[in-house]
Amino acid sequence: MRPLKLTMVNFGPFVGTTEIDFTDLDDIFLITGKTGAGKTTIFDAICYALYGTVPGSRQGHINRLRSDYAEEYQECLVSLEFAIGEKQYQVDRNPKHERPKKRGFGTTGDNENAVIYAILPGEQGGVTKKSLSSKKADADKLIQDLIGLSPEEFFKIVLLPQGEFAEFLRQNTNQRRDVLLKLFPVDFAVRVRELAQKKAREAETLSREAERSLMEISRRVSYETYPELHAKAEEALQKAREEARRLEQENTRLDRILTLEENRKALELRQAQTGEEAAALDAKASSIAEKESRLALSRKAQPLAHHLILETEKREILGVALVELEKVRQDLTQAERKLHEAETAAGELPALEKELAGSREKHPGLVEMAGEEKLLEQKQRELDQITKIAEEGRRNIGALKKSLEEKDRLIAERRSLADQAAAINESLDQERDLKDRLLALRQAAVEAEELGAALDTATDRARGLEAKKGELEKRVPVLREELRLVETEKETGERADMAAHLAVELKPGEPCPVCGSRDHPLSAAAHPRSFGIQERIESLRGSLKDAERDLTARSTELESAKQELAQTQRKLDKLRAGMVSLDTGSDKPLLPAVESDQVRRGLVLDKPFPTAAELGRLLEAKSRELTALAARQKEARTAGDNMAILYREREGLLAKQMEMEKNVSALEEQFRGLEKSVVEMRDKHRGLLEEGKLSNAAEALEALDRSIGDLERRIRERRENLDAAGREAAAARAREEGSAANRSEAEKQHREAAAALKEALASSSFSNAESLRAAILGRDAESALEAGIDQWKVERSRLKTQGEELERSLEEIRTARIPLGPSPAEPEEIQAALKTLATDREKAETGRERVGMELSALEQDAARLKEAGKRREELAQSSGRLSALAADLGGNNPKRKPFDAWLLGLYLKEVAAFATKRLYRMSESRYSLILNSERVAGNALAGLDLAVFDSATGKTRPCATLSGGESFMASISLALGLADSIQARSGGIRLDAVFIDEGFGSLDEGTLDKAMIVLDELREHRMVGLISHVGEMRSRIPSRIEVIKTGSGSRIVVGANLPD
């Protein structure tokens, strides 16, 4: 994977849109800038675009990737174009962000999103993009499939951890383990080891529980006692079952006897009730005979019933006709009275018609007068309107005069402003120059504050190094003197030991091997041996060597710190001189008079610089002044044009004033004519209305109309009442004649019906109509009598049959009772015996259940005993296997290595093998990395010790003894070895770009030359980006990305040979 183009929108310290085209850079380029400017953010942006996360501790602050300099509503986006082989892709990704709502109040959230495109050849040499994903999850999976690396692997390959390996070479085994845990994916090994230990503990716990369960069951049952206990339990259960069966049979016999006895009692009761009901029916026999005779008489009278009914109906019709005739005669009398009253009222019609004619003659005159009054009102309204218009015209004329005065004032003001245009332009140019110088001064103040902080840090560091150097300078002579004394003590002891050994060999009379004397008056005694003196010497030599090495290192660091301090001081002095020139480089003072002396003294007399915040406030004030001057300049430029417009507007206002005064005069003349006409018309109407004592013609006309309407209504009502009364009287006479005819017809029909009834009675057994009417019952009564008689007969037959059936049932019960044997005679006694039997059955059932449960519990215990023994054996075997595995993984194995340490050793061995190939070539076949896989006394871990084999000396030495350049070669080899290892384990995937963050600050010029040779070798097949503060790298690597830090965010400059 090779990056082609990176676009950052409001990402990290970069505000707005920032683009980096990597194709414009050489194969090796430098990323440089001040601390905190955003150099590492470039690599973060690449990682975030591809994986949605960033390396290291910054992973926990993904939501903080958005630029703090951007507005809340602005988007944050990272876009990366990259190539994999011959194919090109683009991925766009934006982080989650809370922004203000576009409508209303509050905020809304934009979720993280990612889209990947394939960049394809387009028409006419262009390109086209094809989306390869619809969701963020699809894009994430496709990117990882294309690159073939997880985020952690990518971070370690693309951003080489050279600095961590440089630290790794100087650390002991325990410290190296912490570094390797960050570099190698062995978390799963730790989890496997911990899981195995957890499973072993769980298996041991389960095994102990199984043992306790087996012992608990063994207390209740064992393999020896189970057969006897089981046989006894089965025998007891069989006896309980037989007793329950006997009691069940007895209960069934008594329950059957009880049922038969209860049925017998019930049948005998029903038999007695049936006899009583039959006796009651027999007592009703005479009443039934009477009902049968009454029914026969009614049926005999039925043929004559229609004569009786016809006569009754005709008599009722006659009665109705007589009542109707009487009512009609009353209505006729009332109608004739109303007719007389209407004829009397009609006599007033001639007088009313005469009065109506007189009123109609007055109507036209009043109508004319009402019209003239409306005209008078209209003219009065016109007078009022003219008055209002004239008054409005006078007010408008006054307003126009004021407008003319305002125009004259504006013309004078614009003429004065136009005259000042040249002076305003000159002031504006001067103020703009002052603002630019003030802006430069504020930028310089920001840099001065940063340099001041750096100077304080460098001063503190130098003081600390001076103190450490002083301590070491004091400690080295002390260690040397202590070592000399211990070595002297050792030499003295060795000489004493040699003398004592010689004294032992001396013999009287024989010459001494040393002095030749044959006399040995005082032989040397054995010197007490000082144990551990050699160890003390070795320890002191090591301490002295460490102290001398630390002293050299601290001296080097101190010299470097002093150089850095001097360089920072020079930059600060240069910046201070530039700030002084900014303030004194013009005739006009840069700062306001109130503050200029104080600030200038701060610049010249080496007092505190003005802060960026103070200069910012001055800059804001200057911006406001410029805005006001620019507005005045604009007004001055447009003043001439505005004067011509104002003159034209003034002439228009004068013409409008003259026209309004003319209109007002015409209105006043029209008002006087209308006013005269209104007075004349009011005088005319006043005389006419005083005659009728009315206020106006409209009221008089309204009163006349009401009077005419009332007269017309009264005449119409009298005529209508007369016509209605005549019609009502004629109708009443006609109804009276019809009712008389209906009465005559009803009397005739009644006489005929009465004659027919008399004739029918004569030929029957009934003496008169009353006896016939009494004999006739009606259909419902006859039906009721017949039904009662039939019901009595059916009930008597039913009771007879029921008595016979009850007798048969009683005989059957007596027959069924004989084979059931003896028992109590009464049902109550049988029920008491059943209750006693139920108690016995319940006890027997309880006993049977108890014995059954005991047998079941015994069988279950036996099964549990067998299962518990089997489970104990299985868990014991599993616990043994897991404990052995946990012990092996935990380090209790022949090599005494935990699983994760062993795996770290494998990873380190693989990385060291890859690194040795590069280191051997970089060091001109001199150095190789060697991994010590054996346990060293005093070390907590084995297999994590690295050493360097020097072919020039043929010896192996610790990595900590390497020089700065050699350490750089070794650390970069290890970093590249880690990348080679990860790529090899990922299927040989190769990334065509790497970044190296720092690691050059401690290299001298010669070592830096070697480092550049290493970097030239790296860029043979890939793009190499170096992130560094070192100024020397600028001259060695012309192609670079400059990250410039400002007060409003960082910006980027890309190119070659950029100015420092």
Sequence and secondary structure as in RCSB ss.txt:
>XXXX:A:sequence
MRPLKLTMVNFGPFVGTTEIDFTDLDDIFLITGKTGAGKTTIFDAICYALYGTVPGSRQGHINRLRSDYAEEYQE
CLVSLEFAIGEKQYQVDRNPKHERPKKRGFGTTGDNENAVIYAILPGEQGGVTKKSLSSKKADADKLIQDLIGLS
PEEFFKIVLLPQGEFAEFLRQNTNQRRDVLLKLFPVDFAVRVRELAQKKAREAETLSREAERSLMEISRRVSYET
YPELHAKAEEALQKAREEARRLEQENTRLDRILTLEENRKALELRQAQTGEEAAALDAKASSIAEKESRLALSRK
AQPLAHHLILETEKREILGVALVELEKVRQDLTQAERKLHEAETAAGELPALEKELAGSREKHPGLVEMAGEEKL
LEQKQRELDQITKIAEEGRRNIGALKKSLEEKDRLIAERRSLADQAAAINESLDQERDLKDRLLALRQAAVEAEE
LGAALDTATDRARGLEAKKGELEKRVPVLREELRLVETEKETGERADMAAHLAVELKPGEPCPVCGSRDHPLSAA
AHPRSFGIQERIESLRGSLKDAERDLTARSTELESAKQELAQTQRKLDKLRAGMVSLDTGSDKPLLPAVESDQVR
RGLVLDKPFPTAAELGRLLEAKSRELTALAARQKEARTAGDNMAILYREREGLLAKQMEMEKNVSALEEQFRGLE
KSVVEMRDKHRGLLEEGKLSNAAEALEALDRSIGDLERRIRERRENLDAAGREAAAARAREEGSAANRSEAEKQH
REAAAALKEALASSSFSNAESLRAAILGRDAESALEAGIDQWKVERSRLKTQGEELERSLEEIRTARIPLGPSPA
EPEEIQAALKTLATDREKAETGRERVGMELSALEQDAARLKEAGKRREELAQSSGRLSALAADLGGNNPKRKPFD
AWLLGLYLKEVAAFATKRLYRMSESRYSLILNSERVAGNALAGLDLAVFDSATGKTRPCATLSGGESFMASISLA
LGLADSIQARSGGIRLDAVFIDEGFGSLDEGTLDKAMIVLDELREHRMVGLISHVGEMRSRIPSRIEVIKTGSGS
RIVVGANLPD
>XXXX:A:secstr
 EEEEEEEEEETTEEEEEEEEGGGS SEEEEEE TTSSHHHHHHHHHHHHHS  SGGGGGGGGG B TTS TTS 
 EEEEEEEETTEEEEEEEE  EEEE SSSSSEEEE  EEEEEEEEE GGG EEEEE  SSHHHHHHHHHHHH   
HHHHHHHHEE HHHHHHHHTS HHHHHHHHHHHS  HHHHHHHHHHHHHHHHHHHHHHHHHHHHHHHHHH  TTT
HHHHHHHHHHHHHHHHHHHHHHHHHHHHHHHHHHHHHHHHHHHHHHHHHHHHHHHHHHTHHHHHHHHHHHHHHHH
HGGGHHHHHHHHHHHHHHHHHHHHHHHHHHHHHHHHHHHHHHHHHGGGHHHHHHHHHHHHHHHHHHHHHHHHHHH
HHHHHHHHHHHHHHHHHHHHHHHHHHHHHHHHHHHHHHHHHHHHTHHHHHHHHHHHHHHHHHHHHHHHHHHHHHH
HHHHHHHHHHHHHHHHHHHHHHHHHHHHHHHHHHHHHHHHHHHHHHHHHHHHHHH  TTS  TTT  S  SS   
     TTHHHHHHHHHHHHHHHHHHHHHHHHHHHHHHHHHHHHHHHHHHHHHHHHHHHHSSSS SS HHHHHHHH
HHHHTT     HHHHHHHHHHHHHHHHHHHHHHHHHHHHHHHHHHHHHHHHHHHHHHHHHHHHHHHHHHHHHHHH
HHHHHHHHHHHHHHHHTT S HHHHHHHHHHHHHHHHHHHHHHHHHHHHHHHHHHHHHHHHHHHHHHHHHHHHHH
HHHHHHHHHHHHTSS  SHHHHHHH   HHHHHHHHHHHHHHHHHHHHHHHHHHHHHHHHHHHHHHHGGG    S
SHHHHHHHHHHHHHHHHHHHHHHHHHHHHHHHHHHHHHHHHHHHHHHHHHHHHHHHHHHHHHHHHT STT   HH
HHHHHHHHHHHHHHHHHHHHHHTTS EEEEEE S  TT S SS EEEEEETTTTEEEEGGG  HHHHHHHHHHHH
HHHHHHHHHHTTS   SEEEEES  TT  HHHHHHHHHHHHHHTTSSEEEEE   THHHHH  EEEEEEEETTEE
EEEEEES   
